[in-house]
């Protein structure tokens, strides 16, 4: 089954699905957002670029199409984007 998710008044939307584990594919509109995690996540940028501040870090890092980053379970991270960005998120 495919589940539709919407966050931040529609500025972030994703489709959740199951295939070799849970995943979401989505789009983030321009802006700055903070996300919380309950499980370990691997975020892969599909198109565009996003600046990311991982929990406990002091410096923002830019990830572009084809690059990925890991987020620990029960954590949070911040994202800044200047234009629409698409992503694939895999959950463990």
PDB file of N, CA, C and O in Angstrom:
ATOM      1  N   UNK A   1       0.835  -1.183   0.000  1.00  0.00           N
ATOM      2  CA  UNK A   1       0.000   0.000   0.000  1.00  0.00           C
ATOM      3  C   UNK A   1       0.881   1.248   0.000  1.00  0.00           C
ATOM      4  O   UNK A   1       1.936   1.263   0.634  1.00  0.00           O
ATOM      5  N   UNK A   2       0.462   2.270  -0.692  1.00  0.00           N
ATOM      6  CA  UNK A   2       1.162   3.550  -0.762  1.00  0.00           C
ATOM      7  C   UNK A   2       0.453   4.533   0.171  1.00  0.00           C
ATOM      8  O   UNK A   2      -0.769   4.678   0.131  1.00  0.00           O
ATOM      9  N   UNK A   3       1.239   5.199   1.003  1.00  0.00           N
ATOM     10  CA  UNK A   3       0.701   6.184   1.936  1.00  0.00           C
ATOM     11  C   UNK A   3       1.211   7.564   1.554  1.00  0.00           C
ATOM     12  O   UNK A   3       2.396   7.728   1.264  1.00  0.00           O
ATOM     13  N   UNK A   4       0.332   8.553   1.552  1.00  0.00           N
ATOM     14  CA  UNK A   4       0.703   9.938   1.240  1.00  0.00           C
ATOM     15  C   UNK A   4       0.973  10.674   2.549  1.00  0.00           C
ATOM     16  O   UNK A   4       0.155  10.640   3.468  1.00  0.00           O
ATOM     17  N   UNK A   5       2.124  11.339   2.626  1.00  0.00           N
ATOM     18  CA  UNK A   5       2.493  12.131   3.798  1.00  0.00           C
ATOM     19  C   UNK A   5       2.648  13.595   3.395  1.00  0.00           C
ATOM     20  O   UNK A   5       3.126  13.901   2.303  1.00  0.00           O
ATOM     21  N   UNK A   6       2.241  14.490   4.282  1.00  0.00           N
ATOM     22  CA  UNK A   6       2.361  15.923   4.019  1.00  0.00           C
ATOM     23  C   UNK A   6       2.768  16.613   5.315  1.00  0.00           C
ATOM     24  O   UNK A   6       2.172  16.381   6.367  1.00  0.00           O
ATOM     25  N   UNK A   7       3.798  17.470   5.229  1.00  0.00           N
ATOM     26  CA  UNK A   7       4.329  18.162   6.397  1.00  0.00           C
ATOM     27  C   UNK A   7       4.500  19.649   6.097  1.00  0.00           C
ATOM     28  O   UNK A   7       4.540  20.062   4.938  1.00  0.00           O
ATOM     29  N   UNK A   8       4.599  20.437   7.153  1.00  0.00           N
ATOM     30  CA  UNK A   8       4.885  21.870   7.029  1.00  0.00           C
ATOM     31  C   UNK A   8       3.936  22.555   6.045  1.00  0.00           C
ATOM     32  O   UNK A   8       4.365  23.221   5.102  1.00  0.00           O
ATOM     33  N   UNK A   9       2.632  22.375   6.290  1.00  0.00           N
ATOM     34  CA  UNK A   9       1.586  23.006   5.475  1.00  0.00           C
ATOM     35  C   UNK A   9       1.735  22.706   3.984  1.00  0.00           C
ATOM     36  O   UNK A   9       1.462  23.562   3.143  1.00  0.00           O
ATOM     37  N   UNK A  10       2.172  21.479   3.660  1.00  0.00           N
ATOM     38  CA  UNK A  10       2.276  21.048   2.261  1.00  0.00           C
ATOM     39  C   UNK A  10       3.600  21.348   1.597  1.00  0.00           C
ATOM     40  O   UNK A  10       3.775  21.042   0.418  1.00  0.00           O
ATOM     41  N   UNK A  11       4.554  21.946   2.330  1.00  0.00           N
ATOM     42  CA  UNK A  11       5.853  22.277   1.738  1.00  0.00           C
ATOM     43  C   UNK A  11       6.742  21.046   1.569  1.00  0.00           C
ATOM     44  O   UNK A  11       7.706  21.079   0.803  1.00  0.00           O
ATOM     45  N   UNK A  12       6.427  19.966   2.274  1.00  0.00           N
ATOM     46  CA  UNK A  12       7.139  18.694   2.146  1.00  0.00           C
ATOM     47  C   UNK A  12       6.080  17.614   1.960  1.00  0.00           C
ATOM     48  O   UNK A  12       5.176  17.462   2.782  1.00  0.00           O
ATOM     49  N   UNK A  13       6.208  16.870   0.867  1.00  0.00           N
ATOM     50  CA  UNK A  13       5.260  15.790   0.578  1.00  0.00           C
ATOM     51  C   UNK A  13       6.036  14.544   0.177  1.00  0.00           C
ATOM     52  O   UNK A  13       7.070  14.617  -0.487  1.00  0.00           O
ATOM     53  N   UNK A  14       5.505  13.391   0.599  1.00  0.00           N
ATOM     54  CA  UNK A  14       6.169  12.148   0.232  1.00  0.00           C
ATOM     55  C   UNK A  14       5.156  11.024   0.077  1.00  0.00           C
ATOM     56  O   UNK A  14       4.023  11.098   0.554  1.00  0.00           O
ATOM     57  N   UNK A  15       5.605   9.987  -0.604  1.00  0.00           N
ATOM     58  CA  UNK A  15       4.849   8.748  -0.754  1.00  0.00           C
ATOM     59  C   UNK A  15       5.644   7.657  -0.047  1.00  0.00           C
ATOM     60  O   UNK A  15       6.817   7.441  -0.351  1.00  0.00           O
ATOM     61  N   UNK A  16       5.005   6.970   0.895  1.00  0.00           N
ATOM     62  CA  UNK A  16       5.648   5.878   1.615  1.00  0.00           C
ATOM     63  C   UNK A  16       5.251   4.553   0.975  1.00  0.00           C
ATOM     64  O   UNK A  16       4.107   4.362   0.562  1.00  0.00           O
ATOM     65  N   UNK A  17       6.218   3.644   0.901  1.00  0.00           N
ATOM     66  CA  UNK A  17       5.949   2.338   0.311  1.00  0.00           C
ATOM     67  C   UNK A  17       6.866   1.296   0.943  1.00  0.00           C
ATOM     68  O   UNK A  17       7.837   1.639   1.618  1.00  0.00           O
ATOM     69  N   UNK A  18       6.550   0.022   0.717  1.00  0.00           N
ATOM     70  CA  UNK A  18       7.343  -1.096   1.234  1.00  0.00           C
ATOM     71  C   UNK A  18       7.941  -1.870   0.071  1.00  0.00           C
ATOM     72  O   UNK A  18       7.218  -2.379  -0.786  1.00  0.00           O
ATOM     73  N   UNK A  19       9.260  -1.954   0.048  1.00  0.00           N
ATOM     74  CA  UNK A  19       9.986  -2.785  -0.921  1.00  0.00           C
ATOM     75  C   UNK A  19      11.373  -3.001  -0.334  1.00  0.00           C
ATOM     76  O   UNK A  19      12.190  -2.081  -0.304  1.00  0.00           O
ATOM     77  N   UNK A  20      11.636  -4.203   0.128  1.00  0.00           N
ATOM     78  CA  UNK A  20      12.879  -4.475   0.865  1.00  0.00           C
ATOM     79  C   UNK A  20      13.025  -3.527   2.043  1.00  0.00           C
ATOM     80  O   UNK A  20      14.110  -3.000   2.290  1.00  0.00           O
ATOM     81  N   UNK A  21      11.948  -3.310   2.764  1.00  0.00           N
ATOM     82  CA  UNK A  21      11.925  -2.382   3.888  1.00  0.00           C
ATOM     83  C   UNK A  21      11.103  -1.160   3.553  1.00  0.00           C
ATOM     84  O   UNK A  21      10.644  -0.998   2.422  1.00  0.00           O
ATOM     85  N   UNK A  22      10.918  -0.300   4.538  1.00  0.00           N
ATOM     86  CA  UNK A  22      10.117   0.910   4.342  1.00  0.00           C
ATOM     87  C   UNK A  22      10.960   2.021   3.718  1.00  0.00           C
ATOM     88  O   UNK A  22      12.120   2.218   4.080  1.00  0.00           O
ATOM     89  N   UNK A  23      10.350   2.746   2.771  1.00  0.00           N
ATOM     90  CA  UNK A  23      10.995   3.867   2.112  1.00  0.00           C
ATOM     91  C   UNK A  23       9.973   4.959   1.844  1.00  0.00           C
ATOM     92  O   UNK A  23       8.768   4.707   1.829  1.00  0.00           O
ATOM     93  N   UNK A  24      10.462   6.169   1.635  1.00  0.00           N
ATOM     94  CA  UNK A  24       9.621   7.257   1.146  1.00  0.00           C
ATOM     95  C   UNK A  24      10.364   7.955   0.027  1.00  0.00           C
ATOM     96  O   UNK A  24      11.593   8.029   0.022  1.00  0.00           O
ATOM     97  N   UNK A  25       9.599   8.464  -0.919  1.00  0.00           N
ATOM     98  CA  UNK A  25      10.147   9.291  -1.978  1.00  0.00           C
ATOM     99  C   UNK A  25       9.342  10.585  -1.936  1.00  0.00           C
ATOM    100  O   UNK A  25       8.114  10.557  -1.862  1.00  0.00           O
ATOM    101  N   UNK A  26      10.046  11.729  -1.985  1.00  0.00           N
ATOM    102  CA  UNK A  26       9.309  12.969  -1.807  1.00  0.00           C
ATOM    103  C   UNK A  26       9.987  14.185  -2.380  1.00  0.00           C
ATOM    104  O   UNK A  26      11.037  14.107  -3.018  1.00  0.00           O
ATOM    105  N   UNK A  27       9.345  15.326  -2.129  1.00  0.00           N
ATOM    106  CA  UNK A  27       9.819  16.623  -2.602  1.00  0.00           C
ATOM    107  C   UNK A  27       9.749  17.615  -1.452  1.00  0.00           C
ATOM    108  O   UNK A  27       8.770  17.661  -0.706  1.00  0.00           O
ATOM    109  N   UNK A  28      10.810  18.411  -1.322  1.00  0.00           N
ATOM    110  CA  UNK A  28      10.873  19.471  -0.319  1.00  0.00           C
ATOM    111  C   UNK A  28      10.885  20.796  -1.062  1.00  0.00           C
ATOM    112  O   UNK A  28      11.714  21.004  -1.947  1.00  0.00           O
ATOM    113  N   UNK A  29       9.973  21.692  -0.710  1.00  0.00           N
ATOM    114  CA  UNK A  29       9.923  23.023  -1.315  1.00  0.00           C
ATOM    115  C   UNK A  29      10.939  23.925  -0.616  1.00  0.00           C
ATOM    116  O   UNK A  29      11.403  23.609   0.479  1.00  0.00           O
ATOM    117  N   UNK A  30      11.278  25.033  -1.241  1.00  0.00           N
ATOM    118  CA  UNK A  30      12.249  25.969  -0.677  1.00  0.00           C
ATOM    119  C   UNK A  30      11.858  26.355   0.745  1.00  0.00           C
ATOM    120  O   UNK A  30      10.692  26.636   1.021  1.00  0.00           O
ATOM    121  N   UNK A  31      12.834  26.367   1.642  1.00  0.00           N
ATOM    122  CA  UNK A  31      12.596  26.748   3.024  1.00  0.00           C
ATOM    123  C   UNK A  31      13.565  26.060   3.960  1.00  0.00           C
ATOM    124  O   UNK A  31      14.525  25.424   3.525  1.00  0.00           O
ATOM    125  N   UNK A  32      13.301  26.196   5.266  1.00  0.00           N
ATOM    126  CA  UNK A  32      14.114  25.564   6.300  1.00  0.00           C
ATOM    127  C   UNK A  32      13.200  24.744   7.197  1.00  0.00           C
ATOM    128  O   UNK A  32      12.157  25.225   7.642  1.00  0.00           O
ATOM    129  N   UNK A  33      13.602  23.482   7.464  1.00  0.00           N
ATOM    130  CA  UNK A  33      12.749  22.548   8.175  1.00  0.00           C
ATOM    131  C   UNK A  33      13.566  21.739   9.175  1.00  0.00           C
ATOM    132  O   UNK A  33      14.771  21.554   9.005  1.00  0.00           O
ATOM    133  N   UNK A  34      12.893  21.259  10.221  1.00  0.00           N
ATOM    134  CA  UNK A  34      13.523  20.344  11.170  1.00  0.00           C
ATOM    135  C   UNK A  34      12.682  19.080  11.247  1.00  0.00           C
ATOM    136  O   UNK A  34      11.466  19.139  11.429  1.00  0.00           O
ATOM    137  N   UNK A  35      13.344  17.933  11.105  1.00  0.00           N
ATOM    138  CA  UNK A  35      12.689  16.640  11.115  1.00  0.00           C
ATOM    139  C   UNK A  35      13.169  15.826  12.304  1.00  0.00           C
ATOM    140  O   UNK A  35      14.331  15.924  12.697  1.00  0.00           O
ATOM    141  N   UNK A  36      12.293  15.031  12.872  1.00  0.00           N
ATOM    142  CA  UNK A  36      12.650  14.086  13.922  1.00  0.00           C
ATOM    143  C   UNK A  36      12.626  12.678  13.361  1.00  0.00           C
ATOM    144  O   UNK A  36      11.915  12.402  12.395  1.00  0.00           O
ATOM    145  N   UNK A  37      13.401  11.787  13.963  1.00  0.00           N
ATOM    146  CA  UNK A  37      13.458  10.402  13.507  1.00  0.00           C
ATOM    147  C   UNK A  37      13.089   9.452  14.638  1.00  0.00           C
ATOM    148  O   UNK A  37      13.386   9.718  15.803  1.00  0.00           O
ATOM    149  N   UNK A  38      12.449   8.359  14.296  1.00  0.00           N
ATOM    150  CA  UNK A  38      12.197   7.307  15.274  1.00  0.00           C
ATOM    151  C   UNK A  38      13.045   6.073  14.956  1.00  0.00           C
ATOM    152  O   UNK A  38      13.330   5.263  15.838  1.00  0.00           O
ATOM    153  N   UNK A  39      13.442   5.940  13.692  1.00  0.00           N
ATOM    154  CA  UNK A  39      14.316   4.842  13.267  1.00  0.00           C
ATOM    155  C   UNK A  39      15.498   5.427  12.498  1.00  0.00           C
ATOM    156  O   UNK A  39      15.490   6.598  12.118  1.00  0.00           O
ATOM    157  N   UNK A  40      16.507   4.595  12.276  1.00  0.00           N
ATOM    158  CA  UNK A  40      17.653   5.017  11.479  1.00  0.00           C
ATOM    159  C   UNK A  40      17.188   5.320  10.057  1.00  0.00           C
ATOM    160  O   UNK A  40      16.374   4.581   9.505  1.00  0.00           O
ATOM    161  N   UNK A  41      17.696   6.403   9.456  1.00  0.00           N
ATOM    162  CA  UNK A  41      17.308   6.791   8.099  1.00  0.00           C
ATOM    163  C   UNK A  41      18.538   7.020   7.235  1.00  0.00           C
ATOM    164  O   UNK A  41      19.555   7.535   7.698  1.00  0.00           O
ATOM    165  N   UNK A  42      18.427   6.632   5.987  1.00  0.00           N
ATOM    166  CA  UNK A  42      19.412   6.987   4.975  1.00  0.00           C
ATOM    167  C   UNK A  42      18.693   7.869   3.973  1.00  0.00           C
ATOM    168  O   UNK A  42      17.751   7.425   3.316  1.00  0.00           O
ATOM    169  N   UNK A  43      19.128   9.112   3.850  1.00  0.00           N
ATOM    170  CA  UNK A  43      18.499  10.079   2.950  1.00  0.00           C
ATOM    171  C   UNK A  43      19.387  10.236   1.719  1.00  0.00           C
ATOM    172  O   UNK A  43      20.570  10.562   1.826  1.00  0.00           O
ATOM    173  N   UNK A  44      18.793   9.997   0.545  1.00  0.00           N
ATOM    174  CA  UNK A  44      19.506  10.110  -0.732  1.00  0.00           C
ATOM    175  C   UNK A  44      18.874  11.252  -1.518  1.00  0.00           C
ATOM    176  O   UNK A  44      17.667  11.253  -1.757  1.00  0.00           O
ATOM    177  N   UNK A  45      19.694  12.226  -1.920  1.00  0.00           N
ATOM    178  CA  UNK A  45      19.194  13.337  -2.724  1.00  0.00           C
ATOM    179  C   UNK A  45      19.082  12.844  -4.164  1.00  0.00           C
ATOM    180  O   UNK A  45      20.063  12.378  -4.743  1.00  0.00           O
ATOM    181  N   UNK A  46      17.889  12.948  -4.738  1.00  0.00           N
ATOM    182  CA  UNK A  46      17.647  12.483  -6.104  1.00  0.00           C
ATOM    183  C   UNK A  46      17.899  13.615  -7.098  1.00  0.00           C
ATOM    184  O   UNK A  46      18.544  13.418  -8.127  1.00  0.00           O
ATOM    185  N   UNK A  47      17.384  14.797  -6.778  1.00  0.00           N
ATOM    186  CA  UNK A  47      17.547  15.943  -7.674  1.00  0.00           C
ATOM    187  C   UNK A  47      17.618  17.212  -6.828  1.00  0.00           C
ATOM    188  O   UNK A  47      16.869  17.365  -5.863  1.00  0.00           O
ATOM    189  N   UNK A  48      18.520  18.117  -7.193  1.00  0.00           N
ATOM    190  CA  UNK A  48      18.683  19.360  -6.451  1.00  0.00           C
ATOM    191  C   UNK A  48      19.776  19.224  -5.407  1.00  0.00           C
ATOM    192  O   UNK A  48      20.630  18.342  -5.493  1.00  0.00           O
ATOM    193  N   UNK A  49      19.739  20.113  -4.417  1.00  0.00           N
ATOM    194  CA  UNK A  49      20.730  20.104  -3.337  1.00  0.00           C
ATOM    195  C   UNK A  49      20.082  20.614  -2.066  1.00  0.00           C
ATOM    196  O   UNK A  49      19.172  21.442  -2.105  1.00  0.00           O
ATOM    197  N   UNK A  50      20.567  20.104  -0.926  1.00  0.00           N
ATOM    198  CA  UNK A  50      20.060  20.566   0.363  1.00  0.00           C
ATOM    199  C   UNK A  50      21.215  20.736   1.333  1.00  0.00           C
ATOM    200  O   UNK A  50      22.171  19.961   1.335  1.00  0.00           O
ATOM    201  N   UNK A  51      21.104  21.763   2.152  1.00  0.00           N
ATOM    202  CA  UNK A  51      22.042  21.950   3.251  1.00  0.00           C
ATOM    203  C   UNK A  51      21.456  21.212   4.447  1.00  0.00           C
ATOM    204  O   UNK A  51      20.256  21.291   4.709  1.00  0.00           O
ATOM    205  N   UNK A  52      22.311  20.494   5.171  1.00  0.00           N
ATOM    206  CA  UNK A  52      21.852  19.654   6.276  1.00  0.00           C
ATOM    207  C   UNK A  52      22.685  19.934   7.522  1.00  0.00           C
ATOM    208  O   UNK A  52      23.910  20.040   7.457  1.00  0.00           O
ATOM    209  N   UNK A  53      22.002  20.053   8.655  1.00  0.00           N
ATOM    210  CA  UNK A  53      22.659  20.156   9.955  1.00  0.00           C
ATOM    211  C   UNK A  53      22.196  18.964  10.783  1.00  0.00           C
ATOM    212  O   UNK A  53      21.058  18.917  11.250  1.00  0.00           O
ATOM    213  N   UNK A  54      23.102  18.000  10.958  1.00  0.00           N
ATOM    214  CA  UNK A  54      22.778  16.804  11.721  1.00  0.00           C
ATOM    215  C   UNK A  54      22.835  17.093  13.211  1.00  0.00           C
ATOM    216  O   UNK A  54      23.565  17.982  13.650  1.00  0.00           O
ATOM    217  N   UNK A  55      22.069  16.346  13.984  1.00  0.00           N
ATOM    218  CA  UNK A  55      22.011  16.508  15.433  1.00  0.00           C
ATOM    219  C   UNK A  55      23.418  16.403  16.030  1.00  0.00           C
ATOM    220  O   UNK A  55      24.169  15.483  15.705  1.00  0.00           O
ATOM    221  N   UNK A  56      23.765  17.348  16.902  1.00  0.00           N
ATOM    222  CA  UNK A  56      25.065  17.334  17.554  1.00  0.00           C
ATOM    223  C   UNK A  56      26.181  17.949  16.743  1.00  0.00           C
ATOM    224  O   UNK A  56      27.297  18.085  17.244  1.00  0.00           O
ATOM    225  N   UNK A  57      25.912  18.330  15.488  1.00  0.00           N
ATOM    226  CA  UNK A  57      26.922  18.945  14.623  1.00  0.00           C
ATOM    227  C   UNK A  57      26.791  20.463  14.701  1.00  0.00           C
ATOM    228  O   UNK A  57      25.728  20.974  15.055  1.00  0.00           O
ATOM    229  N   UNK A  58      27.849  21.180  14.376  1.00  0.00           N
ATOM    230  CA  UNK A  58      27.795  22.638  14.404  1.00  0.00           C
ATOM    231  C   UNK A  58      27.901  23.255  13.005  1.00  0.00           C
ATOM    232  O   UNK A  58      27.666  24.451  12.833  1.00  0.00           O
ATOM    233  N   UNK A  59      28.253  22.442  12.015  1.00  0.00           N
ATOM    234  CA  UNK A  59      28.408  22.956  10.653  1.00  0.00           C
ATOM    235  C   UNK A  59      27.406  22.319   9.700  1.00  0.00           C
ATOM    236  O   UNK A  59      27.173  21.111   9.731  1.00  0.00           O
ATOM    237  N   UNK A  60      26.823  23.157   8.855  1.00  0.00           N
ATOM    238  CA  UNK A  60      25.923  22.692   7.800  1.00  0.00           C
ATOM    239  C   UNK A  60      26.762  22.061   6.700  1.00  0.00           C
ATOM    240  O   UNK A  60      27.872  22.519   6.425  1.00  0.00           O
ATOM    241  N   UNK A  61      26.240  21.013   6.069  1.00  0.00           N
ATOM    242  CA  UNK A  61      26.911  20.361   4.942  1.00  0.00           C
ATOM    243  C   UNK A  61      25.931  20.264   3.786  1.00  0.00           C
ATOM    244  O   UNK A  61      24.756  19.958   3.989  1.00  0.00           O
ATOM    245  N   UNK A  62      26.409  20.522   2.574  1.00  0.00           N
ATOM    246  CA  UNK A  62      25.562  20.458   1.379  1.00  0.00           C
ATOM    247  C   UNK A  62      25.649  19.075   0.745  1.00  0.00           C
ATOM    248  O   UNK A  62      26.734  18.530   0.542  1.00  0.00           O
ATOM    249  N   UNK A  63      24.466  18.518   0.433  1.00  0.00           N
ATOM    250  CA  UNK A  63      24.369  17.245  -0.274  1.00  0.00           C
ATOM    251  C   UNK A  63      23.630  17.492  -1.574  1.00  0.00           C
ATOM    252  O   UNK A  63      22.556  18.094  -1.583  1.00  0.00           O
ATOM    253  N   UNK A  64      24.210  17.024  -2.679  1.00  0.00           N
ATOM    254  CA  UNK A  64      23.639  17.216  -4.013  1.00  0.00           C
ATOM    255  C   UNK A  64      23.151  15.888  -4.570  1.00  0.00           C
ATOM    256  O   UNK A  64      23.334  14.839  -3.953  1.00  0.00           O
ATOM    257  N   UNK A  65      22.525  15.945  -5.744  1.00  0.00           N
ATOM    258  CA  UNK A  65      21.974  14.755  -6.388  1.00  0.00           C
ATOM    259  C   UNK A  65      22.985  13.614  -6.393  1.00  0.00           C
ATOM    260  O   UNK A  65      24.139  13.790  -6.786  1.00  0.00           O
ATOM    261  N   UNK A  66      22.534  12.447  -5.953  1.00  0.00           N
ATOM    262  CA  UNK A  66      23.376  11.260  -5.918  1.00  0.00           C
ATOM    263  C   UNK A  66      24.100  11.063  -4.595  1.00  0.00           C
ATOM    264  O   UNK A  66      24.661   9.993  -4.357  1.00  0.00           O
ATOM    265  N   UNK A  67      24.098  12.064  -3.737  1.00  0.00           N
ATOM    266  CA  UNK A  67      24.775  11.951  -2.445  1.00  0.00           C
ATOM    267  C   UNK A  67      23.779  11.549  -1.359  1.00  0.00           C
ATOM    268  O   UNK A  67      22.574  11.757  -1.500  1.00  0.00           O
ATOM    269  N   UNK A  68      24.300  10.970  -0.272  1.00  0.00           N
ATOM    270  CA  UNK A  68      23.426  10.524   0.803  1.00  0.00           C
ATOM    271  C   UNK A  68      24.037  10.858   2.151  1.00  0.00           C
ATOM    272  O   UNK A  68      25.234  11.120   2.268  1.00  0.00           O
ATOM    273  N   UNK A  69      23.173  10.840   3.176  1.00  0.00           N
ATOM    274  CA  UNK A  69      23.633  11.009   4.548  1.00  0.00           C
ATOM    275  C   UNK A  69      22.782  10.141   5.454  1.00  0.00           C
ATOM    276  O   UNK A  69      21.671   9.749   5.097  1.00  0.00           O
ATOM    277  N   UNK A  70      23.319   9.843   6.639  1.00  0.00           N
ATOM    278  CA  UNK A  70      22.680   8.954   7.595  1.00  0.00           C
ATOM    279  C   UNK A  70      22.195   9.757   8.803  1.00  0.00           C
ATOM    280  O   UNK A  70      22.853  10.706   9.229  1.00  0.00           O
ATOM    281  N   UNK A  71      21.052   9.373   9.344  1.00  0.00           N
ATOM    282  CA  UNK A  71      20.509   9.992  10.543  1.00  0.00           C
ATOM    283  C   UNK A  71      20.219   8.877  11.540  1.00  0.00           C
ATOM    284  O   UNK A  71      19.564   7.890  11.205  1.00  0.00           O
ATOM    285  N   UNK A  72      20.707   9.040  12.761  1.00  0.00           N
ATOM    286  CA  UNK A  72      20.471   8.051  13.807  1.00  0.00           C
ATOM    287  C   UNK A  72      19.006   8.017  14.213  1.00  0.00           C
ATOM    288  O   UNK A  72      18.275   8.988  14.016  1.00  0.00           O
ATOM    289  N   UNK A  73      18.583   6.896  14.778  1.00  0.00           N
ATOM    290  CA  UNK A  73      17.225   6.803  15.312  1.00  0.00           C
ATOM    291  C   UNK A  73      17.088   7.710  16.535  1.00  0.00           C
ATOM    292  O   UNK A  73      18.069   8.014  17.213  1.00  0.00           O
ATOM    293  N   UNK A  74      15.859   8.133  16.800  1.00  0.00           N
ATOM    294  CA  UNK A  74      15.552   9.005  17.933  1.00  0.00           C
ATOM    295  C   UNK A  74      16.433  10.247  17.952  1.00  0.00           C
ATOM    296  O   UNK A  74      16.998  10.620  18.980  1.00  0.00           O
ATOM    297  N   UNK A  75      16.533  10.872  16.787  1.00  0.00           N
ATOM    298  CA  UNK A  75      17.374  12.045  16.614  1.00  0.00           C
ATOM    299  C   UNK A  75      16.595  13.096  15.840  1.00  0.00           C
ATOM    300  O   UNK A  75      15.383  12.977  15.659  1.00  0.00           O
ATOM    301  N   UNK A  76      17.297  14.121  15.386  1.00  0.00           N
ATOM    302  CA  UNK A  76      16.673  15.141  14.540  1.00  0.00           C
ATOM    303  C   UNK A  76      17.733  15.724  13.612  1.00  0.00           C
ATOM    304  O   UNK A  76      18.933  15.561  13.835  1.00  0.00           O
ATOM    305  N   UNK A  77      17.271  16.400  12.575  1.00  0.00           N
ATOM    306  CA  UNK A  77      18.178  17.082  11.661  1.00  0.00           C
ATOM    307  C   UNK A  77      17.440  18.243  11.022  1.00  0.00           C
ATOM    308  O   UNK A  77      16.215  18.232  10.906  1.00  0.00           O
ATOM    309  N   UNK A  78      18.210  19.252  10.607  1.00  0.00           N
ATOM    310  CA  UNK A  78      17.641  20.419   9.954  1.00  0.00           C
ATOM    311  C   UNK A  78      18.046  20.423   8.489  1.00  0.00           C
ATOM    312  O   UNK A  78      19.126  19.959   8.123  1.00  0.00           O
ATOM    313  N   UNK A  79      17.150  20.960   7.654  1.00  0.00           N
ATOM    314  CA  UNK A  79      17.374  21.019   6.212  1.00  0.00           C
ATOM    315  C   UNK A  79      17.050  22.424   5.719  1.00  0.00           C
ATOM    316  O   UNK A  79      16.041  23.011   6.109  1.00  0.00           O
ATOM    317  N   UNK A  80      17.915  22.960   4.858  1.00  0.00           N
ATOM    318  CA  UNK A  80      17.652  24.230   4.171  1.00  0.00           C
ATOM    319  C   UNK A  80      17.739  23.971   2.673  1.00  0.00           C
ATOM    320  O   UNK A  80      18.710  23.384   2.197  1.00  0.00           O
ATOM    321  N   UNK A  81      16.724  24.408   1.931  1.00  0.00           N
ATOM    322  CA  UNK A  81      16.761  24.277   0.475  1.00  0.00           C
ATOM    323  C   UNK A  81      16.343  25.598  -0.156  1.00  0.00           C
ATOM    324  O   UNK A  81      15.480  26.300   0.369  1.00  0.00           O
ATOM    325  N   UNK A  82      16.966  25.932  -1.295  1.00  0.00           N
ATOM    326  CA  UNK A  82      16.649  27.193  -1.981  1.00  0.00           C
ATOM    327  C   UNK A  82      15.678  26.985  -3.133  1.00  0.00           C
ATOM    328  O   UNK A  82      15.095  27.948  -3.632  1.00  0.00           O
ATOM    329  N   UNK A  83      15.498  25.742  -3.559  1.00  0.00           N
ATOM    330  CA  UNK A  83      14.552  25.379  -4.615  1.00  0.00           C
ATOM    331  C   UNK A  83      14.057  23.978  -4.323  1.00  0.00           C
ATOM    332  O   UNK A  83      14.533  23.344  -3.382  1.00  0.00           O
ATOM    333  N   UNK A  84      13.133  23.490  -5.089  1.00  0.00           N
ATOM    334  CA  UNK A  84      12.595  22.160  -4.833  1.00  0.00           C
ATOM    335  C   UNK A  84      13.681  21.086  -4.956  1.00  0.00           C
ATOM    336  O   UNK A  84      14.525  21.122  -5.851  1.00  0.00           O
ATOM    337  N   UNK A  85      13.626  20.144  -4.035  1.00  0.00           N
ATOM    338  CA  UNK A  85      14.583  19.036  -3.979  1.00  0.00           C
ATOM    339  C   UNK A  85      13.795  17.733  -3.846  1.00  0.00           C
ATOM    340  O   UNK A  85      12.852  17.650  -3.060  1.00  0.00           O
ATOM    341  N   UNK A  86      14.183  16.728  -4.610  1.00  0.00           N
ATOM    342  CA  UNK A  86      13.551  15.418  -4.452  1.00  0.00           C
ATOM    343  C   UNK A  86      14.517  14.479  -3.737  1.00  0.00           C
ATOM    344  O   UNK A  86      15.736  14.608  -3.854  1.00  0.00           O
ATOM    345  N   UNK A  87      13.942  13.527  -2.991  1.00  0.00           N
ATOM    346  CA  UNK A  87      14.762  12.637  -2.178  1.00  0.00           C
ATOM    347  C   UNK A  87      14.138  11.250  -2.088  1.00  0.00           C
ATOM    348  O   UNK A  87      12.954  11.053  -2.359  1.00  0.00           O
ATOM    349  N   UNK A  88      14.971  10.310  -1.701  1.00  0.00           N
ATOM    350  CA  UNK A  88      14.555   8.960  -1.360  1.00  0.00           C
ATOM    351  C   UNK A  88      15.071   8.712   0.049  1.00  0.00           C
ATOM    352  O   UNK A  88      16.254   8.913   0.322  1.00  0.00           O
ATOM    353  N   UNK A  89      14.202   8.283   0.937  1.00  0.00           N
ATOM    354  CA  UNK A  89      14.588   8.014   2.323  1.00  0.00           C
ATOM    355  C   UNK A  89      14.307   6.550   2.620  1.00  0.00           C
ATOM    356  O   UNK A  89      13.187   6.073   2.442  1.00  0.00           O
ATOM    357  N   UNK A  90      15.349   5.832   3.081  1.00  0.00           N
ATOM    358  CA  UNK A  90      15.209   4.419   3.446  1.00  0.00           C
ATOM    359  C   UNK A  90      15.316   4.302   4.958  1.00  0.00           C
ATOM    360  O   UNK A  90      16.200   4.887   5.583  1.00  0.00           O
ATOM    361  N   UNK A  91      14.392   3.529   5.536  1.00  0.00           N
ATOM    362  CA  UNK A  91      14.325   3.360   6.984  1.00  0.00           C
ATOM    363  C   UNK A  91      14.803   1.976   7.390  1.00  0.00           C
ATOM    364  O   UNK A  91      14.536   0.994   6.697  1.00  0.00           O
ATOM    365  N   UNK A  92      15.514   1.894   8.518  1.00  0.00           N
ATOM    366  CA  UNK A  92      15.959   0.595   9.052  1.00  0.00           C
ATOM    367  C   UNK A  92      15.177   0.252  10.278  1.00  0.00           C
ATOM    368  O   UNK A  92      15.398  -0.799  10.878  1.00  0.00           O
TER     369      UNK A  92
END
